[in-house]
């Protein structure tokens, strides 16, 4: 019977936690990025930690107190200097202003994830009339998570639609069915006796799974795990996809003032409804939030 694993020493856990803090901070600053690389310096040793949305890779230690260590350190610095922004994980193809955020040091709380006023550019489709862009506004929600797996939801505007929209940015497992498909199926069934349900379903204006090219860092790292062998058994690399959804903006229930509408809310809650469509608010002089 194998012996139980020994607990990690404090000397091992403290640096690991520090690296996690570095990575979480890099994925939280207002740069939409696919991956990040941080370094951990311990006296005369340096280790690099590369993290994307699926895995954290750790390099062998560079001892720069030795002659060959100094050469490796210099070579590493030169190599990183030669990388493009995309190779460093900073997405500029769909967020052209991403690079402008690099020179900023302080961010207000509402701009902590993706800067207020930044733009997302999309290739579009026939329904959008081709390429278009959306201007990001305040952050609605973002749950902090290791390696930035959390979903980010923001208010936004676009000249393509004459109403406020919501942009949802997430990194689900590749192959996972998009909620857009569920909404489309639900909308198709909201007919006849079930037509009332259409008033409780947000309209999706556009959805896109961002495809990274074969030579991208994200795809290159994934290829490393295709035929890799591991000493502690099999390891399945969980590929993730950058998914962006633009949909109709819903409003909080607390904005309703009419007693009849509030009563309807309680009825809908009993039926499992949690969001209210803007259509109900059209007859009320309310200010969206």
Buried (B, 14 or more C-beta within 10 A) or exposed (E): EEEEEEEEEEEEEEBBEEBBEBBBEBBBBBBBBBBBBBBBEEEEEBBBBBBBBBBBEEBEBBBBEEEEBEEBBEEBEEEEEEEEBBBBBBBBEBBBBBEEBEEEEEBEEEBBBBBBEBBBBBEBEEEBEEEBBBBBBEBBEBEEEEBBBBBBBBBBBBEBBEEBBBBBBBBBEBEEEBBBEEBBEBBEEBEEEEEEBBBBBBBBBBBBEBEBEEEBBBEEBBEEBEEEEEEEEEEEBEBBBBBBBBBBBBBEBEBBEEEEBEEBBEEBEEEEBEEBBBEBBEEEEBEEE
